[in-house]
Amino acid sequence: MTPSGGLVIVDKPAGWTSHDVVARIRRLAGTRRVGHAGTLDPMATGVLVVGVERATRLLGHLALHDKAYEATIRLGVATVTDDAEGDVVATTPADQVTDEAIDAAVAALTGDIEQVPSSVSAIKVAGRRSYARVRSGDTVELAARRVTVHELEVRSTRREGDVVDLDVTVVCSTGTYVRALARDLGSALGVGGHLTALRRTWVGPFDLDVARTLDELETALVVMPVDEVARLVFDCRDLGADQARVVSHGGPLPWTEVPPRAPGWAPVEGSVPLAFFGPDGTFLALAEQRDGAARPLAVFV
């Protein structure tokens, strides 16, 4: 592992919590300074971005990226957790639901929508995780939040008795709950629904092609260095020596001194962070444009 740390892209197995994966990477990397971006439920598999050492400071920014999933939704059965791990709360024959009705309901759940997160989410309610409150018998009602479902595509439909299974592809913004999409699709069709399988296929630029299983990581811990991650993920700027010295100490740069990305480029106030690099190519800091200056969000040297 590089001394400064980096990212480990894990193909999480079913049955493991995201915290379980972090614990394994802590052992493999020989450090306690490990975290993850974007929780995956134990039932889910696929891309989990894990930060080691100073890369943990990037995780909050990496979690903001769009994500993609392959999932299976079962219509005709509703569960308390909106997935296959929860107790069944209602069954309604779904064999009469037409493909046309499914297509219409799917279209209504695509785009910018107001979504109520699943009650067993990790959202905190009065200081406790919502799922912990539900498991202790509390009734939890979460507020709806604005999310974007860029794509919700039904790839195949299987009809077996009273249930209908839909294999779907989902591309969505951060904060979107695929379990809640399954619940809301079933509710819109009047038969209930829940998630029976979920695999995350990519988070931002990181997909299954670069992910490694835990068995593979036991053999060789593959760590993507922080400098490489910043170049891959963020809008980058290379600074001169004097500018680099200011940024390295957490100081702001007048926006007029930030090298342009292209002629005529105009930034958006508070937009996606910029990654600043020194003359030798070292990643120095993440910064944002605010009040006419580039102000560091986090310094990495």
C-alpha positions as CSV (number, residue, x, y, z in Angstrom):
1,M,0.0,0.0,0.0
2,T,1.2,3.5,-0.7
3,P,2.2,5.4,2.5
4,S,-0.5,8.1,1.8
5,G,-3.2,5.6,1.2
6,G,-5.8,5.6,-1.5
7,L,-9.0,3.8,-2.6
8,V,-9.8,0.1,-2.6
9,I,-12.7,-0.7,-4.9
10,V,-14.4,-3.8,-3.4
11,D,-16.9,-6.2,-5.0
12,K,-18.9,-6.7,-1.8
13,P,-20.3,-10.2,-1.3
14,A,-23.9,-10.9,-0.1
15,G,-24.4,-11.2,3.6
16,W,-21.7,-8.7,4.5
17,T,-22.4,-5.3,5.9
18,S,-20.4,-2.3,4.7
19,H,-18.8,-2.1,8.1
20,D,-17.8,-5.8,7.8
21,V,-15.9,-4.9,4.6
22,V,-14.2,-1.9,6.3
23,A,-13.1,-4.2,9.2
24,R,-11.5,-6.6,6.7
25,I,-9.7,-3.8,4.8
26,R,-8.4,-2.4,8.1
27,R,-6.8,-5.8,8.8
28,L,-5.4,-6.1,5.3
29,A,-4.1,-2.5,5.2
30,G,-2.8,-2.5,8.7
31,T,-4.5,0.7,9.7
32,R,-7.6,1.8,11.6
33,R,-8.1,4.8,9.3
34,V,-10.5,3.2,6.8
35,G,-14.0,4.2,5.8
36,H,-16.5,3.7,2.9
37,A,-18.6,5.9,0.6
38,G,-22.2,4.9,0.0
39,T,-23.5,2.1,2.2
40,L,-24.6,-1.2,0.7
41,D,-27.2,-3.3,2.6
42,P,-26.1,-6.9,3.6
43,M,-28.3,-8.4,0.9
44,A,-26.7,-6.3,-1.8
45,T,-23.5,-7.0,-3.7
46,G,-21.2,-5.0,-6.0
47,V,-19.1,-1.8,-6.0
48,L,-18.2,-0.5,-2.6
49,V,-15.7,2.4,-2.5
50,V,-13.4,2.1,0.5
51,G,-10.9,4.8,1.5
52,V,-7.6,4.1,3.3
53,E,-5.6,6.7,5.3
54,R,-5.8,10.2,3.8
55,A,-8.2,9.0,1.1
56,T,-10.9,8.8,3.8
57,R,-11.1,12.6,3.6
58,L,-12.3,12.2,0.0
59,L,-15.2,9.8,0.8
60,G,-17.8,12.5,1.5
61,H,-17.2,14.0,-1.9
62,L,-17.1,10.6,-3.7
63,A,-20.5,9.6,-2.1
64,L,-22.1,12.4,-4.1
65,H,-21.6,10.7,-7.4
66,D,-24.5,9.0,-9.4
67,K,-24.7,5.2,-9.0
68,A,-26.0,2.3,-11.1
69,Y,-27.6,-1.0,-10.1
70,E,-29.0,-4.2,-11.4
71,A,-32.0,-5.3,-9.3
72,T,-34.9,-7.7,-9.2
73,I,-38.3,-6.4,-8.0
74,R,-41.1,-8.8,-7.0
75,L,-44.6,-7.6,-7.5
76,G,-47.4,-9.1,-5.4
77,V,-45.6,-9.2,-2.0
78,A,-44.8,-6.3,0.4
79,T,-42.4,-6.6,3.3
80,V,-41.6,-4.5,6.3
81,T,-38.1,-3.7,5.0
82,D,-39.1,-3.3,1.3
83,D,-36.6,-6.1,0.6
84,A,-36.4,-9.9,0.9
85,E,-34.9,-9.8,4.4
86,G,-38.0,-8.4,6.0
87,D,-41.2,-10.1,7.2
88,V,-44.1,-10.2,4.7
89,V,-46.8,-7.7,5.6
90,A,-49.2,-8.1,2.6
91,T,-49.7,-10.4,-0.5
92,T,-51.9,-9.5,-3.5
93,P,-52.0,-11.5,-6.7
94,A,-50.1,-9.7,-9.4
95,D,-50.8,-12.0,-12.3
96,Q,-53.4,-9.6,-13.8
97,V,-50.9,-6.7,-13.9
98,T,-50.2,-5.9,-17.6
99,D,-46.9,-5.0,-19.1
100,E,-48.5,-1.7,-20.2
101,A,-49.4,-0.9,-16.6
102,I,-45.9,-1.8,-15.5
103,D,-44.4,0.5,-18.2
104,A,-46.6,3.4,-17.1
105,A,-45.7,3.0,-13.4
106,V,-42.0,2.7,-14.2
107,A,-42.2,5.9,-16.3
108,A,-43.8,7.8,-13.4
109,L,-40.9,6.8,-11.2
110,T,-38.3,8.1,-13.6
111,G,-36.8,11.6,-13.6
112,D,-36.9,14.0,-10.6
113,I,-39.2,12.5,-8.0
114,E,-40.1,12.9,-4.3
115,Q,-39.1,9.7,-2.6
116,V,-39.8,8.6,1.0
117,P,-36.8,6.5,2.1
118,S,-37.3,3.0,3.5
119,S,-37.9,3.0,7.2
120,V,-35.0,0.7,7.7
121,S,-32.6,3.1,6.1
122,A,-29.5,4.5,8.0
123,I,-31.1,7.9,8.2
124,K,-30.9,9.3,11.8
125,V,-34.1,10.1,13.6
126,A,-33.5,11.9,16.9
127,G,-30.0,10.6,17.1
128,R,-30.7,7.0,16.3
129,R,-30.6,5.2,13.0
130,S,-34.1,4.7,11.5
131,Y,-33.5,0.9,11.1
132,A,-32.6,0.6,14.8
133,R,-35.8,2.2,15.8
134,V,-37.8,0.0,13.5
135,R,-36.1,-3.2,14.8
136,S,-36.9,-2.1,18.4
137,G,-40.6,-1.8,17.5
138,D,-40.9,2.0,16.9
139,T,-43.0,3.3,14.0
140,V,-40.8,5.6,11.9
141,E,-42.1,8.1,9.3
142,L,-39.4,9.7,7.2
143,A,-39.8,12.8,5.2
144,A,-39.8,12.7,1.4
145,R,-36.7,13.9,-0.4
146,R,-35.9,15.0,-3.9
147,V,-33.9,12.4,-5.9
148,T,-33.3,11.8,-9.6
149,V,-33.8,8.5,-11.3
150,H,-32.0,8.9,-14.6
151,E,-32.9,5.5,-15.8
152,L,-35.3,2.8,-14.6
153,E,-35.5,0.1,-17.3
154,V,-37.2,-3.2,-17.2
155,R,-34.9,-5.7,-18.9
156,S,-37.0,-8.8,-18.4
157,T,-40.3,-9.9,-16.9
158,R,-41.1,-13.3,-15.3
159,R,-44.6,-14.4,-14.3
160,E,-44.8,-17.2,-11.8
161,G,-48.1,-17.9,-10.2
162,D,-49.4,-14.9,-8.3
163,V,-46.1,-12.9,-8.5
164,V,-44.3,-11.0,-11.2
165,D,-40.5,-10.6,-11.1
166,L,-38.9,-7.7,-12.9
167,D,-35.2,-7.5,-13.6
168,V,-34.4,-3.8,-13.9
169,T,-31.5,-1.4,-14.4
170,V,-31.4,1.7,-12.3
171,V,-29.2,4.8,-12.7
172,C,-29.8,7.3,-10.0
173,S,-28.5,10.2,-7.9
174,T,-27.0,9.8,-4.5
175,G,-29.7,9.4,-1.8
176,T,-32.0,7.3,-3.9
177,Y,-33.2,4.0,-2.3
178,V,-33.8,1.2,-4.8
179,R,-35.8,-0.6,-2.2
180,A,-38.1,2.4,-2.1
181,L,-38.5,2.2,-5.9
182,A,-39.6,-1.4,-5.6
183,R,-42.0,-0.5,-2.8
184,D,-43.5,2.5,-4.7
185,L,-43.7,0.5,-8.0
186,G,-45.7,-2.2,-6.3
187,S,-47.9,0.4,-4.5
188,A,-48.6,2.3,-7.7
189,L,-49.8,-1.0,-9.3
190,G,-51.9,-1.9,-6.3
191,V,-50.2,-5.2,-5.5
192,G,-47.2,-4.3,-3.3
193,G,-43.6,-4.9,-4.1
194,H,-40.2,-5.5,-2.7
195,L,-36.6,-6.0,-3.7
196,T,-35.3,-9.5,-4.0
197,A,-31.8,-8.8,-5.5
198,L,-29.5,-5.8,-5.8
199,R,-26.1,-5.4,-7.3
200,R,-24.3,-2.1,-7.6
201,T,-22.5,-1.9,-10.9
202,W,-20.8,1.5,-10.7
203,V,-20.3,4.5,-8.5
204,G,-19.1,7.5,-10.5
205,P,-16.0,6.3,-12.5
206,F,-15.6,3.1,-10.5
207,D,-17.2,0.0,-11.9
208,L,-17.1,-3.8,-11.5
209,D,-14.1,-4.0,-13.9
210,V,-11.9,-2.3,-11.3
211,A,-13.5,-3.9,-8.3
212,R,-11.9,-6.8,-6.5
213,T,-13.5,-9.5,-4.3
214,L,-12.3,-9.9,-0.8
215,D,-10.6,-13.2,-1.7
216,E,-8.6,-11.4,-4.4
217,L,-7.7,-8.6,-2.0
218,E,-6.5,-11.1,0.6
219,T,-4.0,-12.2,-2.1
220,A,-3.1,-8.7,-3.2
221,L,-4.4,-5.5,-1.7
222,V,-4.9,-3.2,-4.7
223,V,-4.9,0.4,-3.7
224,M,-5.5,3.3,-6.1
225,P,-3.3,6.2,-4.9
226,V,-4.9,9.4,-3.8
227,D,-3.3,11.5,-6.6
228,E,-4.6,9.1,-9.2
229,V,-8.1,9.2,-7.7
230,A,-8.2,13.0,-7.7
231,R,-7.2,13.1,-11.3
232,L,-9.8,10.6,-12.2
233,V,-12.8,12.0,-10.3
234,F,-12.4,15.8,-10.0
235,D,-11.9,18.8,-12.3
236,C,-8.2,19.4,-12.0
237,R,-5.9,22.4,-12.0
238,D,-2.1,22.5,-12.0
239,L,-0.7,25.3,-9.9
240,G,2.6,27.2,-9.9
241,A,5.0,27.1,-6.9
242,D,3.7,30.2,-5.3
243,Q,0.0,29.2,-5.7
244,A,0.8,25.7,-4.4
245,R,2.4,27.1,-1.3
246,V,-0.7,29.2,-0.4
247,V,-3.1,26.2,-1.0
248,S,-0.9,23.8,1.0
249,H,-1.4,26.0,4.0
250,G,-5.1,26.2,3.6
251,G,-5.2,29.7,2.1
252,P,-7.6,30.9,-0.6
253,L,-6.5,31.8,-4.1
254,P,-8.1,34.8,-5.9
255,W,-10.3,33.2,-8.6
256,T,-8.3,35.2,-11.2
257,E,-5.2,33.2,-10.3
258,V,-6.9,29.8,-10.8
259,P,-5.7,28.3,-14.2
260,P,-8.6,28.1,-16.6
261,R,-9.9,24.8,-17.8
262,A,-10.6,26.2,-21.3
263,P,-10.9,29.6,-22.9
264,G,-14.2,31.2,-22.0
265,W,-14.9,28.8,-19.2
266,A,-17.0,30.2,-16.4
267,P,-17.4,28.2,-13.1
268,V,-20.6,27.8,-11.1
269,E,-20.5,29.2,-7.6
270,G,-20.2,26.2,-5.2
271,S,-20.0,23.7,-8.0
272,V,-18.1,20.4,-8.1
273,P,-14.8,20.7,-6.2
274,L,-11.6,21.4,-8.0
275,A,-8.5,19.3,-7.3
276,F,-5.4,21.4,-7.1
277,F,-2.0,19.9,-7.9
278,G,1.5,21.2,-7.3
279,P,4.2,21.7,-10.0
280,D,5.5,18.2,-9.2
281,G,2.1,16.6,-9.8
282,T,1.3,16.1,-6.1
283,F,-2.4,16.4,-5.1
284,L,-2.6,19.3,-2.7
285,A,-6.2,20.1,-1.9
286,L,-9.9,20.1,-2.9
287,A,-11.3,23.6,-3.3
288,E,-14.5,25.3,-4.2
289,Q,-15.3,28.7,-5.7
290,R,-16.8,30.9,-3.1
291,D,-16.9,34.7,-2.7
292,G,-14.7,35.3,-5.7
293,A,-11.9,32.9,-4.5
294,A,-10.9,29.3,-4.6
295,R,-11.2,28.2,-1.0
296,P,-9.8,24.8,0.2
297,L,-12.3,22.2,1.4
298,A,-9.6,19.8,2.5
299,V,-5.8,19.9,2.3
300,F,-4.0,16.7,1.5
301,V,-0.3,17.6,2.1
